[in-house]
Amino acid sequence: MMDKKKIVIAIDGFSSCGKSTFAKAIASKLGYIFIDTGAMYRAVTLYALEQGAIVDGVVDEARIVELLPEVEISFRFNEARGASDIYVNGVYAEERIRTIEVSNCVSRVSSIGEVREKLVAMQQQMGRSRGVVMDGRDIGTVVFPDAEMKIFMTADAGVRAERRYKELTAKGDDVTLEEILENVISRDKADMTRAISPLRRAEDALELDNSYMSVEEQMAWFMERYNEIVG
């Protein structure tokens, strides 16, 4: 792969579509850097929760904007996992950003203009050297509209809820499938209808419905199209 030109691969799509799993597999295959932008929005949401800017699901947007300068987000490669872990103000936060409490608030936090402005600037800086795979909601439309390869992922809401349920219960979280499905549906609506950077497929994005595809099948789909693009 070393003789092929380095590009930016932008992956957008609905929550719990397996975007990060797919993006990590691509990054590993190509020797690219993986940047989980969703984790960055979760990190801001976690910090807001810990600082009392979100109480009982009520989001204090003005307070979150005040807190933004205090939030430092970094990624560190974890050799044991073969992937990067996220740190908030130097503290490991990979598990804490994945709770249902954070999931229930992240769409609201990510709709705050100042939050998106700060994180989009960070993401653009991270991807400037190319050779990156970035996943999120607005990578191909806002963060990197000139990305050489754009993929829009989708999957049945029920399938996505089951995936998330298995993931959370495997960690010991006390959640129900109904609760997860409700969260998935509400996040879809919030992501698609927010005023700033709503979730939408870029006109030049390739669509991948992975409802019933294995990771191996998704990678075969990807490699065929990647080779067409880079030659």
C-alpha positions as CSV (number, residue, x, y, z in Angstrom):
1,M,0.0,0.0,0.0
2,M,3.0,2.3,0.5
3,D,3.2,3.2,-3.2
4,K,-0.4,4.5,-3.3
5,K,-1.1,8.2,-2.6
6,K,-2.4,9.1,0.8
7,I,-6.0,10.4,0.9
8,V,-8.6,11.4,3.3
9,I,-11.4,8.9,3.8
10,A,-14.5,10.4,5.3
11,I,-17.1,8.1,6.8
12,D,-20.5,9.5,7.9
13,G,-23.7,7.9,9.0
14,F,-26.2,7.1,11.7
15,S,-25.4,6.2,15.3
16,S,-24.4,2.6,16.0
17,C,-23.8,1.8,12.4
18,G,-20.4,0.4,13.2
19,K,-18.7,3.4,11.7
20,S,-15.8,3.2,14.1
21,T,-15.3,-0.5,13.7
22,F,-15.2,-0.1,9.9
23,A,-12.9,3.0,10.1
24,K,-10.5,1.2,12.4
25,A,-10.3,-1.8,10.1
26,I,-9.6,0.5,7.1
27,A,-6.9,2.4,9.0
28,S,-5.3,-0.9,10.0
29,K,-5.4,-2.2,6.5
30,L,-4.0,0.9,4.9
31,G,-1.6,2.1,7.7
32,Y,-3.7,5.2,8.1
33,I,-4.5,7.2,11.2
34,F,-8.0,6.8,12.6
35,I,-9.8,9.7,14.2
36,D,-13.0,9.0,16.0
37,T,-14.8,12.4,15.9
38,G,-17.9,11.0,17.7
39,A,-15.7,10.3,20.7
40,M,-14.6,13.9,20.7
41,Y,-18.3,15.1,21.0
42,R,-18.8,12.5,23.7
43,A,-15.8,13.8,25.5
44,V,-17.3,17.3,25.6
45,T,-20.6,15.8,26.8
46,L,-18.9,13.8,29.5
47,Y,-17.1,16.9,30.8
48,A,-20.3,18.9,30.7
49,L,-22.1,16.2,32.8
50,E,-19.2,16.1,35.3
51,Q,-19.2,19.9,35.7
52,G,-23.0,20.0,36.3
53,A,-23.8,21.7,32.9
54,I,-26.2,18.9,32.2
55,V,-28.6,17.9,35.0
56,D,-31.4,15.3,34.6
57,G,-31.1,15.6,30.8
58,V,-31.4,19.4,30.8
59,V,-28.5,20.9,28.9
60,D,-27.2,24.4,29.9
61,E,-25.8,25.5,26.6
62,A,-24.4,28.8,27.9
63,R,-22.5,26.9,30.6
64,I,-21.1,24.4,28.1
65,V,-19.8,27.2,25.9
66,E,-18.1,28.7,29.0
67,L,-16.5,25.3,29.8
68,L,-15.2,24.8,26.3
69,P,-11.8,26.4,26.8
70,E,-11.2,24.0,29.7
71,V,-11.7,20.9,27.6
72,E,-8.5,19.3,26.2
73,I,-9.0,16.2,24.1
74,S,-6.2,13.9,23.0
75,F,-5.8,10.4,21.6
76,R,-3.1,7.9,22.7
77,F,-2.4,4.6,20.9
78,N,-3.2,1.6,23.1
79,E,-0.9,-1.3,22.0
80,A,-3.0,-3.9,23.8
81,R,-6.2,-2.9,22.0
82,G,-4.4,-2.0,18.7
83,A,-6.4,1.3,18.7
84,S,-6.4,4.8,20.1
85,D,-7.9,5.7,23.5
86,I,-9.4,9.1,24.2
87,Y,-8.2,11.3,27.2
88,V,-10.1,14.3,28.6
89,N,-7.7,16.8,30.2
90,G,-5.1,14.1,30.5
91,V,-7.5,11.5,32.1
92,Y,-8.4,8.2,30.4
93,A,-12.0,8.4,29.4
94,E,-12.6,5.6,26.8
95,E,-15.2,3.8,28.9
96,R,-16.8,6.8,30.5
97,I,-17.7,8.4,27.2
98,R,-19.7,5.3,26.1
99,T,-22.4,5.3,28.8
100,I,-26.1,5.5,28.0
101,E,-26.1,8.8,30.0
102,V,-23.6,10.4,27.6
103,S,-25.4,8.8,24.6
104,N,-28.7,10.4,25.6
105,C,-27.1,13.9,25.7
106,V,-24.5,13.9,22.9
107,S,-26.7,14.9,20.0
108,R,-27.9,18.0,22.0
109,V,-24.4,19.0,22.9
110,S,-23.1,18.4,19.4
111,S,-25.8,20.8,18.0
112,I,-24.2,23.7,19.9
113,G,-22.5,25.9,17.3
114,E,-19.5,26.8,19.4
115,V,-18.9,23.1,20.2
116,R,-18.9,22.1,16.6
117,E,-16.7,25.1,15.6
118,K,-14.0,24.1,18.1
119,L,-14.1,20.4,17.3
120,V,-14.2,20.8,13.5
121,A,-11.1,23.1,13.7
122,M,-9.4,20.4,15.7
123,Q,-10.4,17.6,13.2
124,Q,-9.3,19.6,10.2
125,Q,-5.9,20.2,11.8
126,M,-5.6,16.4,12.5
127,G,-6.4,15.5,8.9
128,R,-4.2,18.1,7.2
129,S,-1.4,15.7,6.3
130,R,-3.8,13.2,4.6
131,G,-3.5,9.5,5.2
132,V,-6.4,9.6,7.7
133,V,-9.8,7.8,8.2
134,M,-12.3,10.0,10.0
135,D,-15.8,9.0,11.0
136,G,-18.7,11.1,12.3
137,R,-21.8,12.9,11.1
138,D,-20.5,15.8,9.0
139,I,-17.0,14.7,7.8
140,G,-17.8,14.6,4.1
141,T,-20.1,17.6,4.2
142,V,-18.3,20.1,6.6
143,V,-15.0,18.9,8.0
144,F,-13.5,17.6,4.7
145,P,-15.8,18.4,1.8
146,D,-12.8,17.8,-0.5
147,A,-12.1,14.3,0.8
148,E,-11.0,12.0,-2.0
149,M,-13.3,9.2,-0.7
150,K,-16.6,9.6,1.1
151,I,-18.8,6.8,2.5
152,F,-22.2,7.2,4.0
153,M,-23.2,4.3,6.3
154,T,-26.7,3.3,7.2
155,A,-28.4,0.2,8.8
156,D,-31.8,-0.7,10.1
157,A,-32.6,1.0,13.4
158,G,-33.6,-2.3,15.1
159,V,-30.3,-3.9,14.0
160,R,-28.3,-1.0,15.3
161,A,-30.1,-1.1,18.7
162,E,-29.3,-4.8,19.0
163,R,-25.6,-4.2,18.3
164,R,-25.5,-1.4,20.9
165,Y,-27.4,-3.4,23.4
166,K,-24.9,-6.3,23.1
167,E,-22.0,-3.9,23.4
168,L,-23.2,-2.2,26.5
169,T,-24.4,-5.4,28.3
170,A,-21.1,-7.0,27.6
171,K,-19.5,-4.2,29.6
172,G,-22.0,-4.8,32.5
173,D,-24.2,-1.8,31.8
174,D,-27.8,-2.2,33.1
175,V,-29.9,-1.2,30.0
176,T,-32.8,-2.6,28.1
177,L,-33.1,-3.2,24.4
178,E,-36.2,-0.9,24.3
179,E,-34.2,1.9,26.0
180,I,-31.4,1.5,23.4
181,L,-33.9,1.5,20.5
182,E,-35.5,4.6,21.8
183,N,-32.1,6.3,22.1
184,V,-31.1,5.3,18.5
185,I,-34.4,6.6,17.0
186,S,-34.2,9.9,19.0
187,R,-30.6,10.4,18.0
188,D,-31.4,9.8,14.3
189,K,-34.1,12.5,14.5
190,A,-31.8,15.0,16.4
191,D,-28.9,14.4,14.1
192,M,-30.9,14.9,10.9
193,T,-32.9,18.0,12.1
194,R,-30.3,20.1,13.9
195,A,-29.8,23.6,12.5
196,I,-26.0,23.3,12.3
197,S,-24.4,20.6,10.2
198,P,-27.3,18.2,10.1
199,L,-26.6,14.6,9.2
200,R,-27.0,14.1,5.4
201,R,-25.3,12.1,2.7
202,A,-22.8,14.1,0.6
203,E,-23.7,14.1,-3.1
204,D,-20.5,12.3,-4.0
205,A,-20.6,9.8,-1.1
206,L,-20.8,6.0,-1.7
207,E,-23.7,4.5,0.4
208,L,-23.1,1.4,2.4
209,D,-26.0,-0.4,4.1
210,N,-24.3,-2.8,6.5
211,S,-27.5,-4.2,8.2
212,Y,-26.6,-7.7,7.4
213,M,-22.9,-7.5,6.4
214,S,-19.9,-8.9,8.3
215,V,-16.8,-6.7,8.8
216,E,-15.1,-8.9,6.2
217,E,-17.8,-8.2,3.6
218,Q,-17.7,-4.5,4.4
219,M,-13.9,-4.5,3.9
220,A,-14.2,-6.4,0.5
221,W,-16.8,-3.7,-0.5
222,F,-14.4,-1.0,0.6
223,M,-11.2,-2.3,-1.0
224,E,-12.9,-2.7,-4.4
225,R,-13.9,1.0,-4.4
226,Y,-10.7,2.3,-2.8
227,N,-8.6,0.7,-5.5
228,E,-10.8,2.3,-8.2
229,I,-10.2,5.7,-6.6
230,V,-6.4,5.6,-5.9
231,G,-5.6,3.4,-8.9
